[in-house]
């Protein structure tokens, strides 16, 4: 190689290295900050210049993959003009964290339990019985509410993060009052879904396609036609360390806590308590209803759930299986009740595998 060739090779290597460094700097994740009322210049660059609640939804959409939104404790609405169609729309690759006091330098320093951060659909602040901005029961929804508090578009993956929020007071005409995930697989952690409702599926959360992750979440006081707490349709979510309590479904199907339709979720270390399927004729699966689904349910507790269906073929206070082959392992069914049959579990043309499970104190008064 001649001196001239060596020189050209040197500059090619130098140029490539410079381009890599530039790409790394360019791709460095940005952090944006949000607080009620905003602060300073309100451009979101730090806590002293945080966006206000009006700019919050747009800040998510303008963020790039790898960016992070940090939100200080408070109550935030997707619309300040009572526009029911507005939601907090998550963007692929963007992480949105709540639970900050407003002094932290890292998301690891926050305390979501102490710094409650609420995303509410109660646009006019007129829901009854609110506690610190949270509508605790869907029956208390009143007036003008967002039809969906949080939603994801098709194609959102696991790096789309919602962490550290209470999602409340969504009032969907159809699916997903609290959160609606369509063909997407976001990661939802340390969140509470409280007092949301839906005319069809998923008062708390609706998963239509995709494989979302829900971990360390609470679903309470939500109502829907099917799947009061969570509704899964052709979806395979991973649900871990979650609690479903006091959710209601009122339909010929049911699933007060969770409804799975043509879905194969993995449900681990979860509790289903005091959920109800209240339809007088066929209301079934107070805790969980599986329709042509094969969930894997491990180390879960079903207690105090009820099924109100009075007609033959309804039941399953704790769990109702219709078709499919659920795998239920190391679970406890206690104190569940059914108006018709199967206080703990009812199987209708289903072939579940039930391993090392305990059934105690479950009751049924029908066939």
N, C-alpha and C positions, 0 to 999 in steps of 0.2 A: 504494500500500500504506500503510495506516494505521500509526501508531506501535505499536498493539497487535499488528497482524499481523506487523510487523517483529520485535517482541519474541518472538512465538511461533516465527517462522522461525529466529531466533537460537538459541533453546533446542533446537529440533529438530536443527539442525546440531551444536550442542554435545553433545547426547545421542548422536548418531550417532558423532561423533568419539571420545567416551568409551567407547562400546561397542566400537569398533574397537581402541582401546588395550587395553581389558580382555581382549578376545579374543586379542590378540597375546600378552599376558602369560600368560594361561591356557594358551595352546597352546605356550608355550616348552618345548622338549624337556628332559626330565630325564635326568641321567646317574647311573647306579648302579654300584657297585663291588663286586667279588667277589675274595676271597683265601682260600687254604686256612687253615682254622681261624678265619677271621673276624678282626675287629679292633674294639676299643672297644665301642661300643654295638651293633654288628652290624646297623645299620639301612640300610647301603648308601649313605649320603649322601656319603662320601668315602673315601679310602684308609685313613684312621685309624679309620674306623667301617664297614669293609667287611662285606658279607654273608659267611657261611661257605659251604662247599660244599653243605651240606644245604639252604640257602635258595636256591641258585643256580637250579634249574629253575623254582621258583615265581616268582622275580624276573623271569624272562623273560615269564611268562604274565601277571603283574600290570602290566607296563609298557604304556604307551600308544604309539600311532603317533608316530614321530619320536623316541622315547626311545632311549637308548644304554646298553648294558651293557658295562662294561670289566672284563676278567678278568686277574688276575695269573698269572704263570707257575706251573705246578703240574699236578697230575693230578686230574681231576674225574670223578665217576661220576653217572649219572642217578638212581641209587638207592643208599641206604646200608643197605638191608635185603635185598639180593639179590633184588629184585623184577625179574625178567627183562622184564616188560612195560613198564617205565618207560623213557622217552627224554627227551632235551632237546628240547622242542617249541618250535619257533620261532613267533613271532607276527607277523602282518602289520604291516609298517611299523617293526618293532623291529630295531635293529642290534646284533649281539653281536660284540664284538672281543676277541681274545686277544692275547698277546704283550707284556704289560706287566711292567715291573719293579716297579711299585707306587709310583713317584714322579712319573710323567708327569702333565701337566696337559692334554694333548691326545692324541687317538688317533694324530695324525701323528707324535708323539714316540716311539712305541713301536718295538721291534725284535723281531718275532716269531721271527726266526732265533736270536737270543740268549736269548730268554725263551720257551722252548717251553711251550706251553699245551695240555694233552692232555685230550680228552674220550674216555673209555674205557668200553667195555662189559664189561671184565674186572671184574665186580662183586666177586668173591672174591679178586682179586689172585693168581690161581693159574695164569695162562697161562704157558707155558714160554718161555724165551728172551726175556723182556721187556728192553727197553733204555730206561731212564729212563721206565718206565711205558708204553712203546709195544710192542704186539705186532707184530713186524715181518713175520710171515708167518701167514696164516690157518691153516696146518697146526699152529701152536703153540697154538691156542685149546684151553682145557681147563676143565672144570668149568662153573660158572654164569656165563653171559654175557648181556648185554642183547640182546634180539632186534632192536633197532634203536637205535643210539646217538643219532642226530639225525633228527627228522622235521619236516615242514611239513604243515599242514592245507590243505585245498582253499582256493584264493583268495589265497594269499600272493603278493604282487607283488615287483617288483624292489627296492623299498625294504626288503624283508626281507633282512637281511645277516648272513652268517656269514663272519668274516674273521680269519685268524691262528691257526688251530687245527690240531692233529693229531687226526683221528678214527680210532679204532682199536678192534679186538676186538669188533665187533658180530657177532652170530651169528643171522641171520634164518632163521626156518623157511621163509619164502617170498622176499620181495623186500627189497632194501636193507638190508644189514647195517650199513654205515656211516651212510648217509643215505638216507631215503626221501622223495621229493617227489611228492605226489599232486595232480595238477591245480594245480600251483603253479609260480611263476617266481621263486624267490629268487636273490639274487646271492651267489655263493660265491667268495671270493678268498683267495689266500695260505694255502690249506689243504692238508694232506696226509691221504690216506686210506690207511691201512696195516693189513694183517693182518685184514681183515674178510671175512666169508663169508655167502653166501645160498643157500638151498636151491633157489631158482629164479633170479631175475635181479638183477644188480647187487650184487656183493659189496661194492664200495666205495660206489657211488651208484646208486640207481634213480630214474629220472624217468618217471613215468606220467602223460602229459598235460602241458600247460604248456610254458613256454619258459624254463627256468632259464639262468643264466649261471655258467660255471665259468672262472675266470681265474687263472693263475699257481698252479695246483694240481698235486699229485703223487698218482698212484694207483699203489701198489706192494704186491705180496704179497697181493692180494685174490683170492678164489676164489668162483665161483658156477657154477650149471648153465649159464647163459648170461650173457655180459657180466661177466667177472670184475672188471674195473675199473669200467665204467659200463654200465648197461642203460637204453636209451631205448625206450619204448613209446608210440607216437602222441604223440611229444614232439619239440620243435624247439629243443633247447638251443643256446646259443652257447658253444663251448669254445675258449679261446684261451690260448696259452702254457702248455699243460699237458703233463705227462710221464706216460706209462703204461708201467710196467715190471714184469716178473715177475708179472703177473696170469694167472690160469688159469680156463678154462671147460671143463666136462666134460659135454657133451651132444651130441645129434644135430645141433645147430646149432653153437654155439661162440661165437667172439668173445672171445678171452682179454682183450684190452685194452678193446674196446668192442663192444657189440651194439646195432644199430639195427633195430627192428621197426616198419614203417609210420611211420617217423620221418624228419625232414629236418634234421638238425643242421648247424650251420656250425662246422667244425673248422679252426682256423688256427694255424700256428706250433706244432704239437704234435709230440711224439716218441712212437713206439710201439716199445719195445725189449724183447726177451726175453719176450714174452707167448706163451701157448700155448693151443691148443685140443687137448685131450688125449684126447677120446673115440676109442676104437679103431676104430669103424666110420665115422662121418661127421664127426668133429671137424674143423671148418673155421674159417678166418679167425682165425689166431693173433693178428694185430694188431687187425683190425676185421672184423666180419660185418655185412653190410647185407642185410636181408630186406625186399623190397618197399619199399625206402627210397631216397631221393635226396639223400644228404648232399652238402654242398659242402666239399671237403677241399683246403686250400690251404697250400702251403709246409710240408708235414709230412714227417717221416722215419720210415720203417718198416724196422727192422733187427733181425735175429736172432730174428724171430718164427717159431713153428712150428705146423704143422697135422699131427695124427697120424692123421686118418681114412684108413682103408685101402680103403674101397669106392669104386667109380666114382662120380663126381659130387661127391666131397669134395675139399678142398684149400684153396689160398689161404693160404700161410704168412703173407704180409703182409696181404692183404685178400681177402675173399670177397664177391662180389656175386650175389645171387639175386633177380631182378626189380628194378624201379626203374631210375633213370638217374642214378647218382652222377656228380658233376663233380669230377675229380681234377686239380689244377693245381700245377705247380712242386713236385712231391713226389719223394722219393728212396726207392727200394726196394732194399735191399742185404742180402745174407746171410740172407734168409728161406728157409725150407724147408718143403716139403709131402711127406708120405708118398705121396700119390697124384698130385696135379697142381697146377700154378700156384704155384710157389715164391713168386713175388712177388705175383701177383694171379690170381684165378680168377673167371671170369664165367659164370654159369649163368642163361640166359634174362634177361640184364640188358644194358642199353645204356649203359654208362658213357662219358663224354667224358673222355679222358685227354690232357692238354696239358702239354708241356714237362716231362715226368717222366723220371727216370733209373732204369734197372733194371740192377743189377750183382750178380753173385755169388749169385743166387737159384737154388735147386735143387729138383727134384722127381724122385721115383723111380718114379712110376706111369705112367699113360697120357700 
